């Protein structure tokens, strides 16, 4: 199974750009993306990820609180 990277950013254009840049490479990671902290938490409840990259300034759930919730749910 390929490694998964989850990108979290409220800017959809940025997420699409990252996806185009990083996908399609042989042996490359699987790219997941979320437009908000709550959406990312839903993904993390279903999927394991190797790397999590998040925007620091997001609406609805700021990144520090989001990362605290991620850490609380899965310290690994």
Steps between C-alpha positions, in 0.01 A plus 500: 500500500643843411566755769225759545545873545208709623504869409260727689434847361188710446635618162370247247724632222808434711384144573434434131845630410666275756303204373606558141864544603526192720271239346570276209861430590585133503545383858392841625277562798123499494378856549195577713367848557252676726371856490448530876609356831169319555520344153859390571395346832235299314764374256738413783227298668487275190852514358852475636744757366877513494524879493260780588554850358267778613450870439544701819217744434175315439142597581262297723776309680839665534801285423636485854169364630478268201849360567416463870194292407705288258761436767235414759339247269816331374827583676695303236 
